[in-house]
Amino acid sequence: MNFRKIFSLIGTTAFLLSASSFSIKNDPKINESLITQKIQNQIHRNNSFIKMNGTEGNICSLTINKNGHVFAGSSNGIIYRSKDGATFVKAYSDSIKGTIKAMVTADDGTIFAAKVIDKTKTIIYQKNKNIKKGSFFELASVNSKVWSMITDKFSNLYLGTSQGVFYCDAGETSFNKIEGTKGRILSLTTTTNGLIFAGSRNGTIYKSIGGYPFTENTKISDQNLGVSSLTTDKNNSVYATCLSGQVWAKLDSGSSFYPFKNQLNVALKSITVTENNFTYIGDSNGKVWRVDNALRLNWTVVEGTEGTKISVLSHSTSNKIYAGSTDGVYRLD
């Protein structure tokens, strides 16, 4: 067994034994600096983001399809696409001004994009998988600002809006409200076992089972600094970031969220968790932070995005990290 596997096993065991506090006690026998260096050497071939070419404006949304094609939505209403993750070209634009605030790829390959026109109107676009060279087309419009968007395993579409959560059944064009939330819904995520989580501007995380009315799950911020981002990992654990700088998580077997041991204390914008169990978080100061979920040691900064503001993070199945920022798209190999 190699060095990495030994310490991953130690970290995982310690983490599970202390799940009640969602933190581990540092083993004095573990050399933290050595582990950190090992992480940096093994996670990625490079330890710095590189700028991608071809986009303009603030990149507010990202999604990656099963073929590895990356789609990026901008503040000027343009959707860009990259087949190799390096150079982007325009995939869609029209004469309607707005911001591509959210994008998502459904399990069946359909891509959805939400263009916010103003505080009272958002246009939802769709690109079908079975039309190889087909473009995006207008699916529907909603009378609210959309902040977040997800699909479930049945390719049903959910919108987090200023008026709560709305859903549209796969193949349909009309949206209906799911009751139970209060205020603006900034973030959404879903698990493979049918749970839907919604993060609100008032710091509350709500939970729905299969699209039924939401109930309050956890209040993670008392400062009215909202739940800016939600995501799940391959084990159905749920992770949340707050604009107050806090990071929280809920184990698949747990009922409530618990704070990470080490907090970042800066406005956090987006979170993603890779298949190899690393958490990445983008903040409003242009930094991307990383931590190994098995070891739960200190956060480290991944260089390359300084001078920007991170809007969104996403990762591919090969664990490449993409960051949408005020200066375009960055990639970490």
GIFEN-V378937 format. One record per residue. RES is the residue in three letters. PHI is phi in radians with two decimals (NA if undefined). PSI is psi in degrees with one decimal (none if undefined). OMEGA is omega in radians with two decimals (none if undefined). Layout:
res:phi:psi:omega
RES:PHI:PSI:OMEGA
RES:PHI:PSI:OMEGA
This chain:
res:phi:psi:omega
MET:NA:132.1:-3.06
ASN:-1.47:173.0:-3.07
PHE:-0.98:-46.5:-3.09
ARG:-1.06:-46.2:-3.10
LYS:-1.15:-38.3:3.13
ILE:-1.03:-50.8:-3.07
PHE:-1.29:-29.3:3.04
SER:-1.10:-40.6:3.13
LEU:-1.13:-44.4:3.10
ILE:-1.05:-48.4:-3.10
GLY:-1.11:-42.2:-3.13
THR:-1.12:-43.6:3.14
THR:-1.09:-45.9:3.14
ALA:-1.10:-38.7:-3.12
PHE:-1.14:-42.8:-3.14
LEU:-1.17:-37.6:-3.14
LEU:-1.18:-23.7:-3.09
SER:-1.99:28.4:-3.05
ALA:-1.07:-23.2:-3.11
SER:-1.12:-26.6:3.10
SER:-1.93:-2.2:-3.14
PHE:0.92:41.0:3.05
SER:-2.69:163.3:3.12
ILE:-2.05:154.9:3.01
LYS:-1.56:129.7:-3.09
ASN:-1.14:128.4:3.05
ASP:-1.36:121.3:-3.10
PRO:-1.08:-17.0:3.13
LYS:-1.38:-14.4:-3.12
ILE:-1.51:125.7:3.09
ASN:-1.50:101.8:-3.01
GLU:-1.07:-41.9:-3.11
SER:-1.15:-35.0:3.12
LEU:-1.19:-40.8:3.12
ILE:-1.13:-44.1:3.13
THR:-1.01:-43.5:3.12
GLN:-1.14:-38.3:3.10
LYS:-1.08:-41.8:3.10
ILE:-1.03:-49.9:-3.09
GLN:-1.08:-33.9:-3.12
ASN:-1.33:-28.5:-2.97
GLN:-1.83:-24.0:-3.08
ILE:-1.16:-49.3:-3.04
HIS:-2.34:153.7:3.06
ARG:-1.17:-32.5:3.10
ASN:-2.06:153.2:3.13
ASN:-2.01:28.5:3.14
SER:-2.59:139.9:3.06
PHE:-1.21:149.1:3.03
ILE:-2.13:146.7:-3.08
LYS:-1.38:135.4:3.07
MET:-1.61:156.4:-3.11
ASN:-1.76:153.0:2.91
GLY:1.90:-8.5:-3.13
THR:-1.86:159.1:3.07
GLU:-2.31:149.9:3.09
GLY:1.40:-176.4:3.13
ASN:-1.33:125.4:3.10
ILE:-1.55:109.6:-3.03
CYS:-1.67:-18.3:-3.05
SER:-2.61:151.1:3.14
LEU:-2.47:146.8:2.93
THR:-2.63:152.3:-3.09
ILE:-2.25:125.5:-3.14
ASN:-1.50:179.5:-3.04
LYS:-1.21:-17.4:3.08
ASN:-1.49:-1.2:-3.13
GLY:1.49:6.8:3.09
HIS:-1.33:134.0:-3.09
VAL:-1.80:129.9:3.07
PHE:-1.97:134.4:-3.10
ALA:-2.23:129.5:3.13
GLY:-1.83:135.0:-3.00
SER:-1.95:167.3:3.13
SER:-1.25:-15.3:3.10
ASN:-1.67:13.0:3.03
GLY:1.48:7.9:-3.11
ILE:-1.71:139.7:3.01
ILE:-1.82:124.1:3.13
TYR:-1.83:157.1:3.11
ARG:-2.40:142.5:3.05
SER:-2.30:126.3:3.10
LYS:-1.45:-24.5:-3.11
ASP:-1.96:0.8:-3.13
GLY:1.30:9.9:-3.09
ALA:-2.04:-51.2:-3.12
THR:-2.02:130.2:-3.12
PHE:-1.80:148.8:3.02
VAL:-2.28:160.8:3.11
LYS:-1.20:127.7:3.09
ALA:-1.76:-30.5:3.14
TYR:-2.85:140.2:2.96
SER:-2.75:152.8:3.06
ASP:-2.45:-173.4:-3.04
SER:-1.46:-5.1:-3.11
ILE:-1.47:119.6:-3.12
LYS:-1.33:141.0:3.12
GLY:2.97:-179.5:-3.12
THR:-2.00:129.2:3.05
ILE:-1.35:88.8:-2.98
LYS:-1.34:-31.3:-3.08
ALA:-2.57:147.5:3.05
MET:-2.48:153.2:3.11
VAL:-2.73:147.9:3.05
THR:-1.93:123.0:3.13
ALA:-1.34:164.6:3.14
ASP:-1.07:-27.6:3.14
ASP:-1.49:3.4:3.09
GLY:1.68:-8.2:3.11
THR:-1.19:138.1:3.12
ILE:-1.94:134.3:3.10
PHE:-2.06:145.7:3.09
ALA:-2.40:139.8:3.13
ALA:-1.95:116.4:3.09
LYS:-1.79:114.6:3.12
VAL:-1.43:120.8:3.14
ILE:-1.54:-48.2:3.07
ASP:-2.78:-166.9:-3.07
LYS:-1.18:-16.0:-3.05
THR:-2.06:5.1:-3.11
LYS:-2.64:135.1:3.04
THR:-2.38:134.8:3.06
ILE:-1.74:131.9:3.10
ILE:-1.76:124.2:3.11
TYR:-1.86:156.0:-3.13
GLN:-2.40:143.3:3.00
LYS:-2.24:117.8:-3.08
ASN:-1.38:145.2:3.12
LYS:-1.20:-37.8:-3.00
ASN:-1.38:-1.1:3.03
ILE:-1.84:95.3:-2.96
LYS:-0.97:-44.3:-3.10
LYS:-1.91:14.2:-3.12
GLY:-1.27:153.4:-3.12
SER:-1.76:-179.2:3.05
PHE:-1.26:147.5:3.05
PHE:-2.39:158.3:-3.10
GLU:-1.30:123.1:3.13
LEU:-1.59:-48.3:-3.07
ALA:-2.93:172.8:3.01
SER:-2.28:150.1:3.12
VAL:-2.18:147.1:-3.07
ASN:-1.57:57.0:3.11
SER:-2.90:164.5:3.05
LYS:-1.46:128.1:3.11
VAL:-1.61:130.1:3.13
TRP:-1.86:-27.5:-3.05
SER:-2.68:161.7:-3.05
MET:-2.74:136.0:3.09
ILE:-2.48:166.8:2.93
THR:-2.19:154.8:3.06
ASP:-1.71:-174.7:-3.06
LYS:-1.19:-11.8:3.09
PHE:-1.74:7.8:-3.14
SER:1.18:20.3:2.95
ASN:-1.27:146.1:-3.03
LEU:-1.85:135.5:3.13
TYR:-2.17:137.8:3.14
LEU:-2.07:132.1:2.95
GLY:-1.67:118.1:-3.01
THR:-2.20:178.1:3.07
SER:-1.20:-13.5:-3.13
GLN:-1.98:14.8:3.13
GLY:2.00:-157.9:-3.08
VAL:-1.84:132.2:3.09
PHE:-2.13:152.0:3.13
TYR:-2.34:155.4:3.07
CYS:-2.36:125.3:3.12
ASP:-1.14:148.7:3.13
ALA:-0.97:131.5:3.13
GLY:1.49:-4.3:3.13
GLU:-1.81:175.8:-3.11
THR:-2.23:-4.2:-3.12
SER:-1.83:146.0:-3.11
PHE:-1.94:142.1:3.10
ASN:-2.20:147.7:-3.10
LYS:-1.44:140.5:2.99
ILE:-1.74:119.9:-3.06
GLU:-1.31:163.8:2.99
GLY:2.05:-16.3:3.14
THR:-1.77:162.2:3.10
LYS:-2.23:134.7:3.04
GLY:1.37:-167.1:-3.08
ARG:-1.25:132.8:3.11
ILE:-1.78:105.9:-3.07
LEU:-1.44:-26.7:-2.99
SER:-2.57:152.0:3.12
LEU:-2.47:150.8:2.94
THR:-2.71:161.1:3.14
THR:-2.41:152.9:3.11
THR:-1.85:164.4:-3.12
THR:-1.24:-15.6:3.11
ASN:-1.69:18.9:2.94
GLY:1.59:7.3:3.10
LEU:-1.53:140.7:3.09
ILE:-2.10:130.0:3.13
PHE:-2.02:138.2:-3.12
ALA:-2.21:127.8:3.14
GLY:-1.80:128.7:-3.01
SER:-1.82:166.8:3.10
ARG:-1.18:-25.0:-3.13
ASN:-1.53:8.1:3.05
GLY:1.56:9.8:-3.13
THR:-1.76:140.5:2.99
ILE:-1.83:125.6:3.12
TYR:-1.83:156.1:-3.13
LYS:-2.27:137.8:3.06
SER:-2.22:142.1:3.07
ILE:-1.77:108.1:3.07
GLY:1.12:26.8:3.12
GLY:1.55:3.0:3.06
TYR:-1.33:168.2:-3.08
PRO:-0.86:141.5:-3.11
PHE:-1.31:151.4:2.97
THR:-2.21:153.5:-3.14
GLU:-1.23:126.3:-3.12
ASN:-1.72:-53.0:-3.08
THR:-2.67:138.4:2.99
LYS:-1.72:111.2:-3.02
ILE:-1.90:-2.3:3.08
SER:-2.57:124.5:3.12
ASP:-1.71:7.0:-3.06
GLN:-1.78:13.3:-3.06
ASN:0.96:31.8:3.07
LEU:-1.90:107.3:-2.81
GLY:-1.15:169.5:3.07
VAL:-1.40:95.4:-2.96
SER:-1.28:-27.4:-3.06
SER:-2.71:144.7:3.06
LEU:-2.32:146.8:3.04
THR:-2.71:165.2:3.08
THR:-2.16:159.2:3.05
ASP:-1.88:-175.3:-3.06
LYS:-1.18:-16.1:3.13
ASN:-1.73:9.7:-3.12
ASN:1.21:17.1:2.93
SER:-1.29:147.3:-3.06
VAL:-2.00:137.3:-3.10
TYR:-2.15:145.7:-3.10
ALA:-2.42:144.9:2.99
THR:-2.09:153.6:3.13
CYS:-2.10:154.0:3.05
LEU:-1.19:-14.4:3.08
SER:-1.42:-6.8:3.10
GLY:1.74:7.3:-3.12
GLN:-1.62:149.9:3.06
VAL:-2.13:129.3:-3.11
TRP:-2.23:160.7:3.09
ALA:-2.66:154.5:3.08
LYS:-2.23:120.7:3.08
LEU:-1.17:153.6:-3.12
ASP:-0.96:-36.4:-3.09
SER:-1.51:-6.3:-3.08
GLY:-1.67:164.4:-3.13
SER:-1.83:-18.1:-3.08
SER:-2.24:164.2:3.09
PHE:-1.56:147.3:3.11
TYR:-2.25:146.0:-3.13
PRO:-1.32:147.3:2.98
PHE:-1.09:152.0:-3.14
LYS:-1.11:-44.3:-3.12
ASN:-1.86:117.9:-3.13
GLN:-1.74:162.5:-3.02
LEU:-1.79:-26.0:3.02
ASN:1.00:39.5:3.00
VAL:-2.52:152.7:-3.08
ALA:-1.04:117.8:-3.07
LEU:-1.76:135.9:-2.99
LYS:-1.89:-35.0:-3.02
SER:-2.71:151.6:-3.14
ILE:-2.44:143.6:3.01
THR:-2.53:147.6:-3.13
VAL:-2.17:123.5:-3.05
THR:-1.44:166.9:3.11
GLU:-1.14:-23.8:3.09
ASN:-1.63:20.5:2.88
ASN:1.25:41.5:3.00
PHE:-2.04:138.0:3.08
THR:-1.72:132.5:3.07
TYR:-2.11:136.8:-3.13
ILE:-2.34:134.5:3.08
GLY:-1.83:139.7:-3.12
ASP:-2.05:174.6:-3.06
SER:-1.31:-8.9:3.12
ASN:-1.68:7.5:3.09
GLY:1.53:12.7:3.12
LYS:-1.78:146.8:2.98
VAL:-2.00:125.1:-3.10
TRP:-1.83:151.7:-3.10
ARG:-2.43:142.8:3.04
VAL:-2.56:146.0:3.07
ASP:-1.45:117.3:-3.10
ASN:-1.14:-23.6:3.14
ALA:-1.32:-37.4:-3.05
LEU:-1.64:-31.2:3.11
ARG:0.98:43.1:3.08
LEU:-1.63:-157.0:-3.05
ASN:-1.26:151.9:3.03
TRP:-1.21:145.1:3.03
THR:-2.15:150.5:-3.14
VAL:-1.62:131.1:3.02
VAL:-1.60:122.9:-3.03
GLU:-1.35:166.5:3.00
GLY:2.05:-18.4:-3.09
THR:-1.94:14.6:-3.12
GLU:-1.05:144.2:3.13
GLY:1.54:0.1:3.11
THR:-2.00:-178.8:2.94
LYS:-2.17:124.5:-3.08
ILE:-1.39:126.9:3.11
SER:-1.74:-38.8:-3.01
VAL:-2.73:147.4:3.04
LEU:-2.15:148.6:3.05
SER:-2.64:161.5:3.12
HIS:-2.41:152.4:3.13
SER:-1.61:172.0:3.12
THR:-1.15:-19.3:3.09
SER:-1.61:12.3:3.07
ASN:1.20:21.5:2.95
LYS:-1.32:138.9:-3.11
ILE:-1.82:131.1:3.08
TYR:-2.02:135.2:3.13
ALA:-2.11:122.4:3.01
GLY:-1.61:131.4:-3.02
SER:-2.47:179.0:3.07
THR:-1.21:-8.7:-3.14
ASP:-2.07:25.6:3.11
GLY:1.73:-155.6:-3.06
VAL:-1.84:134.7:3.04
TYR:-2.06:152.4:-3.13
ARG:-2.31:140.2:3.03
LEU:-2.02:117.0:-3.13
ASP:-1.44:none:none
